[in-house]
Amino acid sequence: MQLIEAVPNFSEGRNEDIVEEILDVFRGTDGCHLLDAHRDADHNRLVVTVVGEPDPVVKACFSAGRRAAELIDMDEHSGSHPRIGATDVVPLIPVRDVTMKECVQMAEELAERFAEELGIPVYLYEEAARRPGRRRLESIRRGEYETLKEEINRPEREPDYGPTELPRAGATVIGARQPLVAYNIYLRTEDADIAKDIARAVRGSSGGFTNVKAIGLEVDGDRVQVSMNLTNFRSTPIHRAFEFVRREAEQRGVLVESSEIVGLLPQEALISTARYYLRLDDFDPSDQILEYRLADKE
């Protein structure tokens, strides 16, 4: 059976009724399995993780995008997370018996439907990008919705599909990529500049880790957040990112309060972290993790 994962992000994390209406689309699509829904009021964002055969997953992403366009007015939207549209980004990820090339083709077909049937401008990113400068999501989202609204008709910001003006639902970024780990670290301070400085130090685009994307955000009043995407958790594992941020924070007289995983992550990423902090020698997950051994017996 072919399997893909999709992690669509929607620009709504406060209105429970809208969140549930979007989630109901995924729940009601046969063959598309809703694995996780992470709702964040500070970000004003909903991150959904679904898996299934390609056709129902892509169908559900389109239907949810149509519902989001009906329910979310980007002119009224505010939140701490960068965004350009009601359905902000839809990455497709190969899981089983699906190539990256096939995911790129699915992304292109989904983008065309968003543009033609919903009238939403679409940008292709990561493996599906048609321009080198559009591989990175943050490059496409530069200036966010408000700036894109003014610049979308400029040649360098014209979408890959759809109109060169923004509807109330904004624009959408669609693409294909490898699995990543979405990881946030909370700092015990109200100074958002500290989080922004640390994010600048850790992210690859400004000289940090090549496989880390990071932004500093102000969250719920008395703390701030370094929000990261670890795009290759083998090259830059969770513990390495955590220790770097912790040291940078302590140099500024600030403590780490907590951290969180957004959505799902490969088990290998947690095993790597356990190896590091427990200093495990000769640890064999396939032989020493109970669930792995039980799976072999099934």
Secondary structure, 3 states (H helix, E strand, C coil): CCEEEECCEECCCCCHHHHHHHHHHHHCCCCEEEEEEEEECCCCEEEEEEEECHHHHHHHHHHHHHHHHHHCCHHHCCCCCCCCECEEEEEEEEEECCCHHHHHHHHHHHHHHHHHHHCCCEEEEECCCCCHHHCCHHHHCCCHHHHHHHHCCCHHHCCCECCCCCCCCECEEEEECCCCEEEEEEECCCCHHHHHHHHHHHEHHHCCECCEEEEEEECCCCCEEEEEEECCCCCCCHHHHHHHHHHHHHHCCCCEEEEEEECCCCHHHHHHHHHHHHCCCCCCHHHHCHHHHHHHHC
